[in-house]
Each structure stands twice: as structure tokens, then as C-alpha cells.
């Protein structure tokens, strides 16, 4: 590990973002049509290594179904507008028209409406009726209250997602969520995060989680570094958590926990480098918020943007790059890296001679300052 001296009393580890690194092609290449982007998560064979971020600007019941039909997994935010309003169309329309400094305050007011458990059931049952994988997300703070409603509705994948999630949360005022006991008692695979360190991820793996989210999420819509001074450069984060996966595989006698990159994966090149760093899949937020079908109508925001007392995110304009199918599978008509994510992944894998994602995790990387 390389450390630098900030001052006489403090040293810091050097960490790298996805922008800091690049993949180095090997001597062997192959045809792109001989490359597979599929992966196996628990009992589910998925055609592409993509989950949608559980953010209202990205995931609606309709886009969750569309993403499932395109080979990925659409994850619905079960604390979002779709579970607070019977018809959230007016709220989405208003958010798209908000202007200036008052946008955050109005977001807080819109999201102050209570969560309606019956709507959780209705939304998840609607997705299940379409015949695609059903995935829903709760924050750690809401999981205790709402998990039974979610499980009874028939989720295939349960996501517990927060800015920072640990297996050792300490509270003197309430009973914290016991992740190990909670996951053990569930009959569905659980993905939990974010985790940003080797040790934190290893502890989450020991709870029995089927997958760990590497990163804070949020990406372009996050202001966590500015508001609370916390950041985790994604290339280093993914590589550290991939190392925890390897060591836990030995420790557990062969139990494999999937690493899912969550945050700062905005372009096709970001996805390629995230997998080369060791991710099994990626959770896309900004990239899918650019879809014509995205409920945010070209705007992007997450749960952090409407926190009641300390917003750590903001609503940002991302525009529209194409349809969901074009963003995931192409074709692309521009070189900005916003369209044809799977085409870019196949091309990078073929240029390095690899046939599948597990092989591509061994790709050579360089620091590209």
C-alpha cells in the first residue's frame, strides 16, 4: 500500500478512481460475438451484469420490467414515490419542473408523505406478473419495519442499501438491525451495502449476504464528500472488496459472494474498468437515468437528496441519451460512452482475449494519470 504524508501527524493511503486507471490489451484477441456477458447470481442466470439503482429517477415498475426483459435486474426503491402515492405522476412532473435553490426543500416535502405497505405489495406483484426477476430495496433504517411486507409480496432479490452499511451498527437508543440473524431467517438472497473497505465488506459477507454493494452509490447525484467529507474512490474500493471476496471464499470453504459496483459507473468505460477491478456486476444509476423511459425525465436524484435533516445529494440534469435498449445493447450513434454498455464490454473483453466476466476480472490495469 502506498501512503502519503498529509502533515507530521497524519498519513493517508493513496486511492484511485475509475478515471485514474485503464485496461491494457493483451497479445491475444478474439471475435466479439464469442464473448459472454452473462453471470449467475444465486439461482438466477442473467444475460447482463447490470442492476438498476433503486432511485426514483431510474426505476419505476415499468422500467424494472423492461430492464428484466433486456437481461438485467430492475431494483425498485420501496421507500420512493411509487410506495407513497397511488399515482405519483404529478409528483414526478413537479420534480422535473423545480427550479433553483428551493428544489431540495420541495423534494423533502414531497417525500414526507408516508409509505403505504399495500403499495409495496402492489408494485412488486405487478413486476412479478411480467415474469421477470423481482427486486426491491430498503434502507437499513426501514428494513425492520417493512421487510415482512416485502418478502410476503414475493421478491426474488432483497436489497438493503444505504450510504454506509455495516455489520456492527451501534445504537444506544434503539435496537439495531442484526444483519446476520435477519439474513439467516430469510428465504431470499440479500444484497447489502454500501461497503467501501476490505474489513467492512468482509464483515458483511460473514452475515450471509449473497452480494455486497461496493461503493456509496449516488454517483453524479451525490454530495456526500461535500456535505460530510466522506468519499471512496471506486477503483480502489472495488479491488479491496474483491480481495475480501477471495479471502472469504477460503475462510468459508467455498462460499462465493458477488461484488456489485455501486456508484461512479456513468459511462461504458466505467463499467468495463469496474469489472476489470473485480466486480461481478454493476448497479447503474446515472446511466439509466438518461433513458427515454426513465421516470426522472432527464433529471436524476437519490434518497440522499431528500433526507429530512441532512441532504447529501442533489437533483442533477443528465439529459436523455437513448432508449433503455439502446443504452444497454445499442446501437450507439455517439462516442460519449452513454450508449451500448454491453457492446463496449464485449469489445473490451474481445480485445483482451477473454470469453467471460470471471476471466476479464484478471485483466491488466495501469494508472493513467
Secondary structure by P-SEA (a helix, b strand, c coil): cbbbbccccbbbbbbbccccbbbbbccbbbbcccccccccccccccccccccccccccccaaaaaaaaaacbbbbbcccccccccccaaaaaaaaaaccccaaaaaaaaaacccccaaaaaaaaaaaaaaccbbbbbbccccccccaaaaaaaccccccccccccccbbbbccccccaaaaaaaaccbbbbbcccccaaaaaaaaaacccbbbcccccccccccccccccccccaaaaaaaaaaaaaaaaaacbbbbbbbbccccccaaaaaaaaaacccbbbbccccccccccccccccccccccccccccbbbbbbcccccccccccccccccccccaaaaaaaaaaaaaccccccccccbbbbbcc
